Amino acid sequence: MSQRPGTLTGSAPAPSRRRRWPRIVGWSALALVLAGVVLYAFGGMWVRTSEMRAAYQAMVERHEQPALPARFVVPVPGCVCHSNDPVLQAQHARRRLRECSSCH
Ligand code: HEC
């Protein structure tokens, strides 16, 4: 593995407490990047209100709209659809951020 400078000169290695921070920062950065990739691939918007969800469900029951297939979408905190159209909301809540640019 990596050579510690202290082992070459024979002096005592630095206390491990001082070496912990770069490692914590490194792992945090990696976790952040991974979270970003996962959210880009699977993250999506929420339906803003439960009334809108219910409105879409009512349309499905009246056979005015198709039931949407369940998909694995991670709700991104704060990423809420602002449309006033429950159909648009319901459809967009099934979409992942990776897919936005294919239509918009
Ligand atoms: C399958 C195609 C498709 C995908 C994928 C898609 N959209 Fe849309 N989006 C639409 C359509 C169609 C409309 C309605 C356009 C209109 O009414 O003028 C719309 C409308 C919107 C609006 C405007 C809503 C309003 O009230 O005017 C926003 C904002 C939006 N989309 C964001 C997104 C985001 C963010 C994503 C990714 C999660 C996304 N869209 C993915 C097709 C898509």
Residues whose N, C-alpha, C, O or C-beta is under 5 A from the ligand:
A	BS01	HEC	H82 S83 N84 H92 R95 R96 L97 E99 C100 C103
